[in-house]
Amino acid sequence: MPILIFARRACWQEAACSSLTELFAPQIHQSRLDSWPQHYPWIKEEGYFYFRSRLSQANRDVEHGLALAKAYCDSAEKQNRMLEILQFKLDILWSMLDAMTMAYALQRPPYHTVTDKAAWHTTRLV
């Protein structure tokens, strides 16, 4: 399992920097809160609690992660490493969405096209 290997071997600073995929989470949560009630009228008000609470929490978390990343990525080499890690994390997140779409929307088995080749990033992280 490559992701487990990556998680075990990465330093805590790299793990913290991978949180930068959350930079736009507050805006995404607000967009959800603005539109979901009209699209999902059966969801009770308390069903949106997580997203409401994340509006302030996500800003705090993002600011902290960004400060850590700026302090840690003090060379071009580390900055490139962070870009590779962020792309790796995005590949994982997209794979999860693909698997859910395959399983629930298309009624097909997920992961039928899994490969051991890097999809987007130039360096294998695991």
N, C-alpha and C positions, 0 to 999 in steps of 0.2 A: 504494500500500500504506500505509494509514493508520498501522499500528503502526510501520513504519520511519520515517515522518515524525515520529511522537511520539518515538521513541528518539533520533533525531538532534537534535531541538529541546529536549528536556527537559534541565534542569540536572542535575548529578550528585547533588545533594541530593534531587531528586524521584525519581531512579532508585533511590537508596538507600532512600528512604521507601517505595517500592513493594515492597520486600522484606518489609514488615509482613504481607503475606499468608502469610508463613511462621511467624507467631506460634505456631500450633498444630502445626507440623510435628513437633516431638519427640514429642508425644502420639500423633500419627497414625502415625509410624514405630513406636512401641512397640506400638500396637494391631495393626499389620501383623505385627510380629514375634511377637506372642502368638497370632495366629489363622491366619496363612498356612500354617504347617506342617501343620495338620490338614486344611486345604482343598486344599493343593497338595503332597501327600506326595512327589511325584517331584522336587521341587526340592531339590538338595543343600544342605547347610549353608552352603557358601561362596556360594551364591546370595543369601544374606541379608546378605552383608558390607556392602554399601552402606548398608542401613538401620541396621545396628548401628553403623557408623562415624558416621552422621549423628546419632545420639542425642546425642552430646556436641558435635559440630560445630554442629548446628542451634541448640542453646542459646546457644552463643557468638555465632553469626551473628545470631540474633534480638536478643540483648542489645545488640549493637553497632548494628544497624539502628534499634532503638528509641531508643537514646541519640542517634543522629544526627537522628532524626525529632523528638524532644523539643527538641533544640537549634535545629533549623531552623524548626519550626512555631511561631514566637513571636507569631503574630497569628491572628485569626479567619479572615482571608483565606487565609493559608497552610494553616491547618488544613482549611478547606473544600476547597482545592485538593488536598490529600492524600487526602481522602475521595473526591473525583472520580477521582483517579489510581488509588486502590485499587479502586474499582468498575470502572474501565476495565480494569485488569489481570484482575480476576475475570471480566469479560465475555470477555476473550481466553481465559482458562483454560477456562471453560465451553464456549466455541466449539470449542476443541480437543477436549474430551471429546465434545461433540456430533458433531463430524466423525468421530472414531474410532468412535463408536457407529453412526453412519450407515454408514460404510464396512465395518466388520468385523462388527457384530452384525446390522444390518438389511440389509446388502448393497445399500445405496442410495448414490447419489452425494452426498458431503458438500457443504455450502454451497449447497444449492438454494434456501434462503430468505434468503440474504445481502441486507442492505439497507444503505443509507448513512445511515439514521436512527439516532439514539442510542437504545439499548435501555433503559437504566436511569438513567444519569447525566444531569443536566440541561444540562451544558455539553459541547459537542464538544471533545475534547482535541486533535484533529488538524485 
